Amino acid sequence: MFLRGGRVVLRPQLNWIEIVAAACGSRSRTGRSALYKAVGGDPAAVTSETVFAAAQSGDEVALEVVDRVVVRIAPVLALLGTVLNPEMIVIGGGVADAGDLLVPRLERQLSILIDDDAL
């Protein structure tokens, strides 16, 4: 997180290789995963675009990757919202085009992290 032109810019470093490897788990799961096939079995070739394309098609491993990313992003968004109280938080980059997949998951995770009654 850093300031640029009076705006807070958040760049959480996501280690796709670590996230994908954790989501893949067993070999039987990866063998039938569209995400695994799309990157030729190479976790280093995973991008947000390949993850979200596979997740949109219902790929189990890709959906777990999205869930793991949400679990990493949500606490940072909760902290920003609590400390800075912005009117809006804009999410950009490769995840921006996956709003229909990402936003409901983020809202669910944020509702777990933030107790509205305590505010």
Jmol script that loads the backbone (N, CA, C; Angstrom):
load data "model"
ATOM      1  N   MET A   1       0.854  -1.155   0.000  1.00  0.00           N
ATOM      2  CA  MET A   1       0.000   0.000   0.000  1.00  0.00           C
ATOM      3  C   MET A   1       0.906   1.225   0.000  1.00  0.00           C
ATOM      4  N   PHE A   2       0.566   2.210  -0.847  1.00  0.00           N
ATOM      5  CA  PHE A   2       1.344   3.435  -0.873  1.00  0.00           C
ATOM      6  C   PHE A   2       0.460   4.567  -1.382  1.00  0.00           C
ATOM      7  N   LEU A   3       0.918   5.791  -1.209  1.00  0.00           N
ATOM      8  CA  LEU A   3       0.172   6.957  -1.665  1.00  0.00           C
ATOM      9  C   LEU A   3       0.694   7.391  -3.026  1.00  0.00           C
ATOM     10  N   ARG A   4      -0.232   7.725  -3.913  1.00  0.00           N
ATOM     11  CA  ARG A   4       0.130   8.263  -5.218  1.00  0.00           C
ATOM     12  C   ARG A   4      -0.859   9.372  -5.528  1.00  0.00           C
ATOM     13  N   GLY A   5      -0.362  10.592  -5.626  1.00  0.00           N
ATOM     14  CA  GLY A   5      -1.235  11.707  -5.947  1.00  0.00           C
ATOM     15  C   GLY A   5      -2.368  11.889  -4.955  1.00  0.00           C
ATOM     16  N   GLY A   6      -2.087  11.670  -3.671  1.00  0.00           N
ATOM     17  CA  GLY A   6      -3.117  11.832  -2.652  1.00  0.00           C
ATOM     18  C   GLY A   6      -4.068  10.655  -2.550  1.00  0.00           C
ATOM     19  N   ARG A   7      -3.853   9.608  -3.346  1.00  0.00           N
ATOM     20  CA  ARG A   7      -4.721   8.428  -3.308  1.00  0.00           C
ATOM     21  C   ARG A   7      -3.937   7.240  -2.764  1.00  0.00           C
ATOM     22  N   VAL A   8      -4.617   6.405  -2.028  1.00  0.00           N
ATOM     23  CA  VAL A   8      -3.989   5.194  -1.519  1.00  0.00           C
ATOM     24  C   VAL A   8      -4.031   4.149  -2.623  1.00  0.00           C
ATOM     25  N   VAL A   9      -2.895   3.583  -2.931  1.00  0.00           N
ATOM     26  CA  VAL A   9      -2.803   2.540  -3.944  1.00  0.00           C
ATOM     27  C   VAL A   9      -2.407   1.248  -3.239  1.00  0.00           C
ATOM     28  N   LEU A  10      -3.197   0.242  -3.432  1.00  0.00           N
ATOM     29  CA  LEU A  10      -2.982  -1.046  -2.778  1.00  0.00           C
ATOM     30  C   LEU A  10      -2.502  -2.041  -3.816  1.00  0.00           C
ATOM     31  N   ARG A  11      -1.371  -2.669  -3.561  1.00  0.00           N
ATOM     32  CA  ARG A  11      -0.839  -3.676  -4.472  1.00  0.00           C
ATOM     33  C   ARG A  11      -0.459  -4.911  -3.659  1.00  0.00           C
ATOM     34  N   PRO A  12      -1.476  -5.694  -3.247  1.00  0.00           N
ATOM     35  CA  PRO A  12      -1.116  -6.903  -2.507  1.00  0.00           C
ATOM     36  C   PRO A  12      -0.354  -7.851  -3.423  1.00  0.00           C
ATOM     37  N   GLN A  13       0.724  -8.368  -2.941  1.00  0.00           N
ATOM     38  CA  GLN A  13       1.525  -9.284  -3.745  1.00  0.00           C
ATOM     39  C   GLN A  13       0.954 -10.685  -3.593  1.00  0.00           C
ATOM     40  N   LEU A  14       0.397 -11.175  -4.668  1.00  0.00           N
ATOM     41  CA  LEU A  14      -0.170 -12.507  -4.654  1.00  0.00           C
ATOM     42  C   LEU A  14       0.798 -13.461  -5.325  1.00  0.00           C
ATOM     43  N   ASN A  15       1.155 -14.502  -4.644  1.00  0.00           N
ATOM     44  CA  ASN A  15       2.035 -15.508  -5.197  1.00  0.00           C
ATOM     45  C   ASN A  15       1.160 -16.576  -5.845  1.00  0.00           C
ATOM     46  N   TRP A  16       0.928 -16.414  -7.151  1.00  0.00           N
ATOM     47  CA  TRP A  16       0.031 -17.328  -7.869  1.00  0.00           C
ATOM     48  C   TRP A  16       0.495 -18.771  -7.753  1.00  0.00           C
ATOM     49  N   ILE A  17       1.809 -18.982  -7.826  1.00  0.00           N
ATOM     50  CA  ILE A  17       2.316 -20.359  -7.770  1.00  0.00           C
ATOM     51  C   ILE A  17       1.929 -21.006  -6.453  1.00  0.00           C
ATOM     52  N   GLU A  18       2.119 -20.276  -5.360  1.00  0.00           N
ATOM     53  CA  GLU A  18       1.776 -20.795  -4.038  1.00  0.00           C
ATOM     54  C   GLU A  18       0.269 -21.044  -3.918  1.00  0.00           C
ATOM     55  N   ILE A  19      -0.527 -20.100  -4.381  1.00  0.00           N
ATOM     56  CA  ILE A  19      -1.985 -20.224  -4.279  1.00  0.00           C
ATOM     57  C   ILE A  19      -2.495 -21.386  -5.121  1.00  0.00           C
ATOM     58  N   VAL A  20      -2.022 -21.491  -6.355  1.00  0.00           N
ATOM     59  CA  VAL A  20      -2.472 -22.565  -7.238  1.00  0.00           C
ATOM     60  C   VAL A  20      -2.030 -23.915  -6.702  1.00  0.00           C
ATOM     61  N   ALA A  21      -0.796 -24.003  -6.239  1.00  0.00           N
ATOM     62  CA  ALA A  21      -0.301 -25.270  -5.700  1.00  0.00           C
ATOM     63  C   ALA A  21      -1.147 -25.712  -4.512  1.00  0.00           C
ATOM     64  N   ALA A  22      -1.498 -24.780  -3.643  1.00  0.00           N
ATOM     65  CA  ALA A  22      -2.327 -25.116  -2.488  1.00  0.00           C
ATOM     66  C   ALA A  22      -3.728 -25.528  -2.912  1.00  0.00           C
ATOM     67  N   ALA A  23      -4.271 -24.863  -3.909  1.00  0.00           N
ATOM     68  CA  ALA A  23      -5.631 -25.170  -4.365  1.00  0.00           C
ATOM     69  C   ALA A  23      -5.683 -26.508  -5.095  1.00  0.00           C
ATOM     70  N   CYS A  24      -4.616 -26.836  -5.805  1.00  0.00           N
ATOM     71  CA  CYS A  24      -4.609 -28.083  -6.578  1.00  0.00           C
ATOM     72  C   CYS A  24      -4.649 -29.312  -5.687  1.00  0.00           C
ATOM     73  N   GLY A  25      -3.907 -29.264  -4.599  1.00  0.00           N
ATOM     74  CA  GLY A  25      -3.935 -30.392  -3.671  1.00  0.00           C
ATOM     75  C   GLY A  25      -3.489 -31.689  -4.309  1.00  0.00           C
ATOM     76  N   SER A  26      -4.417 -32.578  -4.538  1.00  0.00           N
ATOM     77  CA  SER A  26      -4.076 -33.913  -5.040  1.00  0.00           C
ATOM     78  C   SER A  26      -3.927 -33.920  -6.561  1.00  0.00           C
ATOM     79  N   ARG A  27      -3.164 -34.868  -7.057  1.00  0.00           N
ATOM     80  CA  ARG A  27      -2.956 -35.009  -8.505  1.00  0.00           C
ATOM     81  C   ARG A  27      -4.266 -35.325  -9.226  1.00  0.00           C
ATOM     82  N   SER A  28      -5.150 -36.076  -8.588  1.00  0.00           N
ATOM     83  CA  SER A  28      -6.406 -36.434  -9.252  1.00  0.00           C
ATOM     84  C   SER A  28      -7.246 -35.191  -9.535  1.00  0.00           C
ATOM     85  N   ARG A  29      -7.143 -34.213  -8.656  1.00  0.00           N
ATOM     86  CA  ARG A  29      -7.886 -32.966  -8.853  1.00  0.00           C
ATOM     87  C   ARG A  29      -7.284 -32.137  -9.976  1.00  0.00           C
ATOM     88  N   THR A  30      -5.971 -32.039 -10.021  1.00  0.00           N
ATOM     89  CA  THR A  30      -5.337 -31.204 -11.038  1.00  0.00           C
ATOM     90  C   THR A  30      -5.509 -31.794 -12.419  1.00  0.00           C
ATOM     91  N   GLY A  31      -5.525 -33.107 -12.525  1.00  0.00           N
ATOM     92  CA  GLY A  31      -5.640 -33.753 -13.829  1.00  0.00           C
ATOM     93  C   GLY A  31      -6.903 -33.413 -14.579  1.00  0.00           C
ATOM     94  N   ARG A  32      -7.968 -33.141 -13.873  1.00  0.00           N
ATOM     95  CA  ARG A  32      -9.220 -32.814 -14.552  1.00  0.00           C
ATOM     96  C   ARG A  32      -9.564 -31.321 -14.483  1.00  0.00           C
ATOM     97  N   SER A  33      -8.625 -30.517 -14.031  1.00  0.00           N
ATOM     98  CA  SER A  33      -8.861 -29.087 -13.898  1.00  0.00           C
ATOM     99  C   SER A  33      -8.624 -28.362 -15.216  1.00  0.00           C
ATOM    100  N   ALA A  34      -9.577 -27.532 -15.603  1.00  0.00           N
ATOM    101  CA  ALA A  34      -9.427 -26.711 -16.814  1.00  0.00           C
ATOM    102  C   ALA A  34      -8.298 -25.703 -16.630  1.00  0.00           C
ATOM    103  N   LEU A  35      -8.133 -25.198 -15.415  1.00  0.00           N
ATOM    104  CA  LEU A  35      -7.052 -24.252 -15.144  1.00  0.00           C
ATOM    105  C   LEU A  35      -5.702 -24.932 -15.335  1.00  0.00           C
ATOM    106  N   TYR A  36      -5.554 -26.104 -14.773  1.00  0.00           N
ATOM    107  CA  TYR A  36      -4.308 -26.854 -14.889  1.00  0.00           C
ATOM    108  C   TYR A  36      -3.974 -27.119 -16.353  1.00  0.00           C
ATOM    109  N   LYS A  37      -4.978 -27.507 -17.119  1.00  0.00           N
ATOM    110  CA  LYS A  37      -4.771 -27.782 -18.547  1.00  0.00           C
ATOM    111  C   LYS A  37      -4.455 -26.505 -19.315  1.00  0.00           C
ATOM    112  N   ALA A  38      -5.112 -25.400 -18.959  1.00  0.00           N
ATOM    113  CA  ALA A  38      -4.916 -24.134 -19.677  1.00  0.00           C
ATOM    114  C   ALA A  38      -3.483 -23.623 -19.566  1.00  0.00           C
ATOM    115  N   VAL A  39      -2.819 -23.936 -18.467  1.00  0.00           N
ATOM    116  CA  VAL A  39      -1.442 -23.471 -18.275  1.00  0.00           C
ATOM    117  C   VAL A  39      -0.427 -24.593 -18.511  1.00  0.00           C
ATOM    118  N   GLY A  40      -0.892 -25.686 -19.095  1.00  0.00           N
ATOM    119  CA  GLY A  40       0.001 -26.789 -19.416  1.00  0.00           C
ATOM    120  C   GLY A  40       0.645 -27.418 -18.196  1.00  0.00           C
ATOM    121  N   GLY A  41      -0.025 -27.340 -17.055  1.00  0.00           N
ATOM    122  CA  GLY A  41       0.501 -27.924 -15.828  1.00  0.00           C
ATOM    123  C   GLY A  41       1.585 -27.099 -15.161  1.00  0.00           C
ATOM    124  N   ASP A  42       1.819 -25.890 -15.667  1.00  0.00           N
ATOM    125  CA  ASP A  42       2.883 -25.034 -15.137  1.00  0.00           C
ATOM    126  C   ASP A  42       2.284 -23.919 -14.278  1.00  0.00           C
ATOM    127  N   PRO A  43       2.354 -24.027 -12.948  1.00  0.00           N
ATOM    128  CA  PRO A  43       1.779 -22.980 -12.098  1.00  0.00           C
ATOM    129  C   PRO A  43       2.369 -21.598 -12.362  1.00  0.00           C
ATOM    130  N   ALA A  44       3.602 -21.547 -12.858  1.00  0.00           N
ATOM    131  CA  ALA A  44       4.222 -20.254 -13.153  1.00  0.00           C
ATOM    132  C   ALA A  44       3.535 -19.543 -14.321  1.00  0.00           C
ATOM    133  N   ALA A  45       2.783 -20.290 -15.125  1.00  0.00           N
ATOM    134  CA  ALA A  45       2.086 -19.701 -16.270  1.00  0.00           C
ATOM    135  C   ALA A  45       0.700 -19.165 -15.901  1.00  0.00           C
ATOM    136  N   VAL A  46       0.301 -19.336 -14.662  1.00  0.00           N
ATOM    137  CA  VAL A  46      -1.024 -18.883 -14.224  1.00  0.00           C
ATOM    138  C   VAL A  46      -1.068 -17.359 -14.160  1.00  0.00           C
ATOM    139  N   THR A  47      -2.137 -16.802 -14.707  1.00  0.00           N
ATOM    140  CA  THR A  47      -2.400 -15.366 -14.624  1.00  0.00           C
ATOM    141  C   THR A  47      -3.810 -15.188 -14.087  1.00  0.00           C
ATOM    142  N   SER A  48      -4.139 -13.965 -13.718  1.00  0.00           N
ATOM    143  CA  SER A  48      -5.497 -13.718 -13.254  1.00  0.00           C
ATOM    144  C   SER A  48      -6.503 -14.048 -14.357  1.00  0.00           C
ATOM    145  N   GLU A  49      -6.139 -13.780 -15.596  1.00  0.00           N
ATOM    146  CA  GLU A  49      -7.046 -14.071 -16.708  1.00  0.00           C
ATOM    147  C   GLU A  49      -7.331 -15.567 -16.831  1.00  0.00           C
ATOM    148  N   THR A  50      -6.288 -16.406 -16.708  1.00  0.00           N
ATOM    149  CA  THR A  50      -6.521 -17.848 -16.824  1.00  0.00           C
ATOM    150  C   THR A  50      -7.330 -18.372 -15.641  1.00  0.00           C
ATOM    151  N   VAL A  51      -7.073 -17.831 -14.468  1.00  0.00           N
ATOM    152  CA  VAL A  51      -7.831 -18.258 -13.283  1.00  0.00           C
ATOM    153  C   VAL A  51      -9.301 -17.898 -13.439  1.00  0.00           C
ATOM    154  N   PHE A  52      -9.585 -16.654 -13.788  1.00  0.00           N
ATOM    155  CA  PHE A  52     -10.980 -16.230 -13.854  1.00  0.00           C
ATOM    156  C   PHE A  52     -11.730 -16.853 -15.031  1.00  0.00           C
ATOM    157  N   ALA A  53     -11.042 -17.099 -16.134  1.00  0.00           N
ATOM    158  CA  ALA A  53     -11.696 -17.786 -17.256  1.00  0.00           C
ATOM    159  C   ALA A  53     -12.102 -19.198 -16.849  1.00  0.00           C
ATOM    160  N   ALA A  54     -11.196 -19.905 -16.187  1.00  0.00           N
ATOM    161  CA  ALA A  54     -11.510 -21.265 -15.733  1.00  0.00           C
ATOM    162  C   ALA A  54     -12.592 -21.241 -14.654  1.00  0.00           C
ATOM    163  N   ALA A  55     -12.524 -20.267 -13.759  1.00  0.00           N
ATOM    164  CA  ALA A  55     -13.531 -20.163 -12.691  1.00  0.00           C
ATOM    165  C   ALA A  55     -14.908 -19.870 -13.266  1.00  0.00           C
ATOM    166  N   GLN A  56     -14.965 -19.024 -14.292  1.00  0.00           N
ATOM    167  CA  GLN A  56     -16.256 -18.706 -14.927  1.00  0.00           C
ATOM    168  C   GLN A  56     -16.902 -19.960 -15.516  1.00  0.00           C
ATOM    169  N   SER A  57     -16.066 -20.914 -15.929  1.00  0.00           N
ATOM    170  CA  SER A  57     -16.608 -22.156 -16.489  1.00  0.00           C
ATOM    171  C   SER A  57     -16.919 -23.186 -15.408  1.00  0.00           C
ATOM    172  N   GLY A  58     -16.685 -22.800 -14.134  1.00  0.00           N
ATOM    173  CA  GLY A  58     -17.029 -23.682 -13.020  1.00  0.00           C
ATOM    174  C   GLY A  58     -15.913 -24.612 -12.582  1.00  0.00           C
ATOM    175  N   ASP A  59     -14.691 -24.378 -13.043  1.00  0.00           N
ATOM    176  CA  ASP A  59     -13.568 -25.230 -12.670  1.00  0.00           C
ATOM    177  C   ASP A  59     -13.349 -25.187 -11.158  1.00  0.00           C
ATOM    178  N   GLU A  60     -13.332 -26.351 -10.539  1.00  0.00           N
ATOM    179  CA  GLU A  60     -13.232 -26.477  -9.084  1.00  0.00           C
ATOM    180  C   GLU A  60     -11.932 -25.887  -8.532  1.00  0.00           C
ATOM    181  N   VAL A  61     -10.815 -26.168  -9.183  1.00  0.00           N
ATOM    182  CA  VAL A  61      -9.525 -25.665  -8.713  1.00  0.00           C
ATOM    183  C   VAL A  61      -9.467 -24.145  -8.865  1.00  0.00           C
ATOM    184  N   ALA A  62      -9.916 -23.636 -10.003  1.00  0.00           N
ATOM    185  CA  ALA A  62      -9.905 -22.186 -10.232  1.00  0.00           C
ATOM    186  C   ALA A  62     -10.801 -21.464  -9.230  1.00  0.00           C
ATOM    187  N   LEU A  63     -11.962 -22.025  -8.917  1.00  0.00           N
ATOM    188  CA  LEU A  63     -12.843 -21.410  -7.923  1.00  0.00           C
ATOM    189  C   LEU A  63     -12.177 -21.390  -6.547  1.00  0.00           C
ATOM    190  N   GLU A  64     -11.441 -22.435  -6.230  1.00  0.00           N
ATOM    191  CA  GLU A  64     -10.727 -22.437  -4.953  1.00  0.00           C
ATOM    192  C   GLU A  64      -9.610 -21.389  -4.946  1.00  0.00           C
ATOM    193  N   VAL A  65      -8.943 -21.213  -6.093  1.00  0.00           N
ATOM    194  CA  VAL A  65      -7.923 -20.166  -6.196  1.00  0.00           C
ATOM    195  C   VAL A  65      -8.559 -18.804  -5.948  1.00  0.00           C
ATOM    196  N   VAL A  66      -9.722 -18.547  -6.573  1.00  0.00           N
ATOM    197  CA  VAL A  66     -10.429 -17.276  -6.373  1.00  0.00           C
ATOM    198  C   VAL A  66     -10.763 -17.101  -4.899  1.00  0.00           C
ATOM    199  N   ASP A  67     -11.263 -18.139  -4.266  1.00  0.00           N
ATOM    200  CA  ASP A  67     -11.602 -18.047  -2.842  1.00  0.00           C
ATOM    201  C   ASP A  67     -10.370 -17.747  -1.992  1.00  0.00           C
ATOM    202  N   ARG A  68      -9.247 -18.355  -2.322  1.00  0.00           N
ATOM    203  CA  ARG A  68      -8.015 -18.106  -1.574  1.00  0.00           C
ATOM    204  C   ARG A  68      -7.527 -16.668  -1.778  1.00  0.00           C
ATOM    205  N   VAL A  69      -7.683 -16.149  -2.983  1.00  0.00           N
ATOM    206  CA  VAL A  69      -7.303 -14.758  -3.258  1.00  0.00           C
ATOM    207  C   VAL A  69      -8.198 -13.813  -2.466  1.00  0.00           C
ATOM    208  N   VAL A  70      -9.486 -14.098  -2.433  1.00  0.00           N
ATOM    209  CA  VAL A  70     -10.439 -13.269  -1.684  1.00  0.00           C
ATOM    210  C   VAL A  70     -10.070 -13.240  -0.203  1.00  0.00           C
ATOM    211  N   VAL A  71      -9.692 -14.381   0.343  1.00  0.00           N
ATOM    212  CA  VAL A  71      -9.312 -14.444   1.754  1.00  0.00           C
ATOM    213  C   VAL A  71      -8.079 -13.579   2.019  1.00  0.00           C
ATOM    214  N   ARG A  72      -7.207 -13.434   1.028  1.00  0.00           N
ATOM    215  CA  ARG A  72      -6.022 -12.582   1.195  1.00  0.00           C
ATOM    216  C   ARG A  72      -6.329 -11.099   0.988  1.00  0.00           C
ATOM    217  N   ILE A  73      -7.243 -10.796   0.092  1.00  0.00           N
ATOM    218  CA  ILE A  73      -7.549  -9.397  -0.223  1.00  0.00           C
ATOM    219  C   ILE A  73      -8.497  -8.770   0.801  1.00  0.00           C
ATOM    220  N   ALA A  74      -9.477  -9.509   1.263  1.00  0.00           N
ATOM    221  CA  ALA A  74     -10.528  -8.964   2.131  1.00  0.00           C
ATOM    222  C   ALA A  74     -10.004  -8.283   3.395  1.00  0.00           C
ATOM    223  N   PRO A  75      -9.047  -8.850   4.119  1.00  0.00           N
ATOM    224  CA  PRO A  75      -8.574  -8.149   5.324  1.00  0.00           C
ATOM    225  C   PRO A  75      -7.961  -6.784   5.022  1.00  0.00           C
ATOM    226  N   VAL A  76      -7.287  -6.685   3.884  1.00  0.00           N
ATOM    227  CA  VAL A  76      -6.689  -5.405   3.507  1.00  0.00           C
ATOM    228  C   VAL A  76      -7.788  -4.390   3.187  1.00  0.00           C
ATOM    229  N   LEU A  77      -8.805  -4.830   2.466  1.00  0.00           N
ATOM    230  CA  LEU A  77      -9.929  -3.933   2.161  1.00  0.00           C
ATOM    231  C   LEU A  77     -10.666  -3.523   3.434  1.00  0.00           C
ATOM    232  N   ALA A  78     -10.828  -4.464   4.356  1.00  0.00           N
ATOM    233  CA  ALA A  78     -11.490  -4.150   5.626  1.00  0.00           C
ATOM    234  C   ALA A  78     -10.692  -3.112   6.406  1.00  0.00           C
ATOM    235  N   LEU A  79      -9.383  -3.273   6.425  1.00  0.00           N
ATOM    236  CA  LEU A  79      -8.529  -2.314   7.118  1.00  0.00           C
ATOM    237  C   LEU A  79      -8.616  -0.933   6.472  1.00  0.00           C
ATOM    238  N   LEU A  80      -8.528  -0.892   5.159  1.00  0.00           N
ATOM    239  CA  LEU A  80      -8.649   0.393   4.452  1.00  0.00           C
ATOM    240  C   LEU A  80      -9.993   1.059   4.749  1.00  0.00           C
ATOM    241  N   GLY A  81     -11.049   0.267   4.686  1.00  0.00           N
ATOM    242  CA  GLY A  81     -12.371   0.813   4.942  1.00  0.00           C
ATOM    243  C   GLY A  81     -12.541   1.325   6.358  1.00  0.00           C
ATOM    244  N   THR A  82     -11.980   0.619   7.310  1.00  0.00           N
ATOM    245  CA  THR A  82     -12.106   1.002   8.704  1.00  0.00           C
ATOM    246  C   THR A  82     -11.265   2.232   9.046  1.00  0.00           C
ATOM    247  N   VAL A  83     -10.034   2.255   8.573  1.00  0.00           N
ATOM    248  CA  VAL A  83      -9.116   3.337   8.925  1.00  0.00           C
ATOM    249  C   VAL A  83      -9.387   4.608   8.121  1.00  0.00           C
ATOM    250  N   LEU A  84      -9.606   4.458   6.829  1.00  0.00           N
ATOM    251  CA  LEU A  84      -9.737   5.633   5.959  1.00  0.00           C
ATOM    252  C   LEU A  84     -11.185   6.043   5.675  1.00  0.00           C
ATOM    253  N   ASN A  85     -12.121   5.131   5.874  1.00  0.00           N
ATOM    254  CA  ASN A  85     -13.530   5.388   5.627  1.00  0.00           C
ATOM    255  C   ASN A  85     -13.772   6.012   4.245  1.00  0.00           C
ATOM    256  N   PRO A  86     -13.285   5.372   3.183  1.00  0.00           N
ATOM    257  CA  PRO A  86     -13.472   5.942   1.846  1.00  0.00           C
ATOM    258  C   PRO A  86     -14.915   5.765   1.365  1.00  0.00           C
ATOM    259  N   GLU A  87     -15.311   6.613   0.442  1.00  0.00           N
ATOM    260  CA  GLU A  87     -16.634   6.456  -0.158  1.00  0.00           C
ATOM    261  C   GLU A  87     -16.670   5.233  -1.062  1.00  0.00           C
ATOM    262  N   MET A  88     -15.513   4.916  -1.627  1.00  0.00           N
ATOM    263  CA  MET A  88     -15.460   3.824  -2.585  1.00  0.00           C
ATOM    264  C   MET A  88     -14.043   3.236  -2.595  1.00  0.00           C
ATOM    265  N   ILE A  89     -13.971   1.939  -2.811  1.00  0.00           N
ATOM    266  CA  ILE A  89     -12.688   1.276  -3.032  1.00  0.00           C
ATOM    267  C   ILE A  89     -12.748   0.699  -4.439  1.00  0.00           C
ATOM    268  N   VAL A  90     -11.795   1.081  -5.269  1.00  0.00           N
ATOM    269  CA  VAL A  90     -11.754   0.619  -6.648  1.00  0.00           C
ATOM    270  C   VAL A  90     -10.715  -0.487  -6.761  1.00  0.00           C
ATOM    271  N   ILE A  91     -11.139  -1.599  -7.329  1.00  0.00           N
ATOM    272  CA  ILE A  91     -10.240  -2.724  -7.543  1.00  0.00           C
ATOM    273  C   ILE A  91      -9.911  -2.754  -9.027  1.00  0.00           C
ATOM    274  N   GLY A  92      -8.619  -2.738  -9.336  1.00  0.00           N
ATOM    275  CA  GLY A  92      -8.202  -2.723 -10.733  1.00  0.00           C
ATOM    276  C   GLY A  92      -7.303  -3.891 -11.048  1.00  0.00           C
ATOM    277  N   GLY A  93      -6.658  -3.803 -12.183  1.00  0.00           N
ATOM    278  CA  GLY A  93      -5.745  -4.859 -12.605  1.00  0.00           C
ATOM    279  C   GLY A  93      -6.498  -6.029 -13.196  1.00  0.00           C
ATOM    280  N   GLY A  94      -5.857  -7.179 -13.175  1.00  0.00           N
ATOM    281  CA  GLY A  94      -6.419  -8.372 -13.795  1.00  0.00           C
ATOM    282  C   GLY A  94      -7.709  -8.856 -13.172  1.00  0.00           C
ATOM    283  N   VAL A  95      -7.942  -8.506 -11.926  1.00  0.00           N
ATOM    284  CA  VAL A  95      -9.166  -8.974 -11.261  1.00  0.00           C
ATOM    285  C   VAL A  95     -10.374  -8.091 -11.564  1.00  0.00           C
ATOM    286  N   ALA A  96     -10.150  -6.922 -12.119  1.00  0.00           N
ATOM    287  CA  ALA A  96     -11.236  -5.968 -12.335  1.00  0.00           C
ATOM    288  C   ALA A  96     -12.314  -6.499 -13.271  1.00  0.00           C
ATOM    289  N   ASP A  97     -11.940  -7.309 -14.233  1.00  0.00           N
ATOM    290  CA  ASP A  97     -12.915  -7.829 -15.189  1.00  0.00           C
ATOM    291  C   ASP A  97     -13.719  -9.015 -14.646  1.00  0.00           C
ATOM    292  N   ALA A  98     -13.407  -9.452 -13.455  1.00  0.00           N
ATOM    293  CA  ALA A  98     -14.087 -10.607 -12.873  1.00  0.00           C
ATOM    294  C   ALA A  98     -15.013 -10.194 -11.739  1.00  0.00           C
ATOM    295  N   GLY A  99     -15.541  -8.987 -11.816  1.00  0.00           N
ATOM    296  CA  GLY A  99     -16.382  -8.462 -10.741  1.00  0.00           C
ATOM    297  C   GLY A  99     -17.553  -9.342 -10.378  1.00  0.00           C
ATOM    298  N   ASP A 100     -18.233  -9.910 -11.392  1.00  0.00           N
ATOM    299  CA  ASP A 100     -19.402 -10.740 -11.101  1.00  0.00           C
ATOM    300  C   ASP A 100     -19.031 -11.991 -10.317  1.00  0.00           C
ATOM    301  N   LEU A 101     -17.810 -12.434 -10.444  1.00  0.00           N
ATOM    302  CA  LEU A 101     -17.328 -13.599  -9.708  1.00  0.00           C
ATOM    303  C   LEU A 101     -16.708 -13.193  -8.378  1.00  0.00           C
ATOM    304  N   LEU A 102     -16.020 -12.077  -8.377  1.00  0.00           N
ATOM    305  CA  LEU A 102     -15.230 -11.651  -7.229  1.00  0.00           C
ATOM    306  C   LEU A 102     -16.043 -10.892  -6.172  1.00  0.00           C
ATOM    307  N   VAL A 103     -16.884  -9.967  -6.599  1.00  0.00           N
ATOM    308  CA  VAL A 103     -17.581  -9.083  -5.654  1.00  0.00           C
ATOM    309  C   VAL A 103     -18.449  -9.848  -4.649  1.00  0.00           C
ATOM    310  N   PRO A 104     -19.284 -10.799  -5.064  1.00  0.00           N
ATOM    311  CA  PRO A 104     -20.078 -11.516  -4.056  1.00  0.00           C
ATOM    312  C   PRO A 104     -19.209 -12.243  -3.025  1.00  0.00           C
ATOM    313  N   ARG A 105     -18.107 -12.798  -3.475  1.00  0.00           N
ATOM    314  CA  ARG A 105     -17.201 -13.487  -2.554  1.00  0.00           C
ATOM    315  C   ARG A 105     -16.542 -12.494  -1.602  1.00  0.00           C
ATOM    316  N   LEU A 106     -16.118 -11.346  -2.125  1.00  0.00           N
ATOM    317  CA  LEU A 106     -15.534 -10.312  -1.269  1.00  0.00           C
ATOM    318  C   LEU A 106     -16.549  -9.802  -0.254  1.00  0.00           C
ATOM    319  N   GLU A 107     -17.771  -9.572  -0.701  1.00  0.00           N
ATOM    320  CA  GLU A 107     -18.808  -9.098   0.227  1.00  0.00           C
ATOM    321  C   GLU A 107     -19.041 -10.102   1.344  1.00  0.00           C
ATOM    322  N   ARG A 108     -19.078 -11.379   0.979  1.00  0.00           N
ATOM    323  CA  ARG A 108     -19.280 -12.432   1.984  1.00  0.00           C
ATOM    324  C   ARG A 108     -18.121 -12.458   2.982  1.00  0.00           C
ATOM    325  N   GLN A 109     -16.908 -12.394   2.471  1.00  0.00           N
ATOM    326  CA  GLN A 109     -15.733 -12.428   3.354  1.00  0.00           C
ATOM    327  C   GLN A 109     -15.664 -11.172   4.215  1.00  0.00           C
ATOM    328  N   LEU A 110     -15.974 -10.019   3.640  1.00  0.00           N
ATOM    329  CA  LEU A 110     -15.956  -8.776   4.417  1.00  0.00           C
ATOM    330  C   LEU A 110     -17.013  -8.794   5.512  1.00  0.00           C
ATOM    331  N   SER A 111     -18.164  -9.392   5.237  1.00  0.00           N
ATOM    332  CA  SER A 111     -19.203  -9.457   6.265  1.00  0.00           C
ATOM    333  C   SER A 111     -18.756 -10.314   7.445  1.00  0.00           C
ATOM    334  N   ILE A 112     -17.894 -11.287   7.182  1.00  0.00           N
ATOM    335  CA  ILE A 112     -17.339 -12.109   8.258  1.00  0.00           C
ATOM    336  C   ILE A 112     -16.341 -11.304   9.079  1.00  0.00           C
ATOM    337  N   LEU A 113     -15.552 -10.475   8.399  1.00  0.00           N
ATOM    338  CA  LEU A 113     -14.478  -9.717   9.071  1.00  0.00           C
ATOM    339  C   LEU A 113     -14.950  -8.462   9.781  1.00  0.00           C
ATOM    340  N   ILE A 114     -16.017  -7.864   9.300  1.00  0.00           N
ATOM    341  CA  ILE A 114     -16.451  -6.563   9.833  1.00  0.00           C
ATOM    342  C   ILE A 114     -17.753  -6.739  10.593  1.00  0.00           C
ATOM    343  N   ASP A 115     -17.743  -6.314  11.826  1.00  0.00           N
ATOM    344  CA  ASP A 115     -18.951  -6.329  12.660  1.00  0.00           C
ATOM    345  C   ASP A 115     -19.580  -4.944  12.579  1.00  0.00           C
ATOM    346  N   ASP A 116     -20.629  -4.799  11.759  1.00  0.00           N
ATOM    347  CA  ASP A 116     -21.262  -3.498  11.570  1.00  0.00           C
ATOM    348  C   ASP A 116     -21.813  -2.919  12.866  1.00  0.00           C
ATOM    349  N   ASP A 117     -22.230  -3.780  13.793  1.00  0.00           N
ATOM    350  CA  ASP A 117     -22.776  -3.287  15.062  1.00  0.00           C
ATOM    351  C   ASP A 117     -21.705  -2.627  15.919  1.00  0.00           C
ATOM    352  N   ALA A 118     -20.446  -2.994  15.682  1.00  0.00           N
ATOM    353  CA  ALA A 118     -19.358  -2.421  16.491  1.00  0.00           C
ATOM    354  C   ALA A 118     -18.926  -1.048  15.990  1.00  0.00           C
ATOM    355  N   LEU A 119     -19.355  -0.691  14.782  1.00  0.00           N
ATOM    356  CA  LEU A 119     -18.929   0.586  14.210  1.00  0.00           C
ATOM    357  C   LEU A 119     -19.801   1.731  14.654  1.00  0.00           C
TER     358      LEU A 119
END
end "model"
wireframe off; spacefill off
backbone 0.3
color backbone group
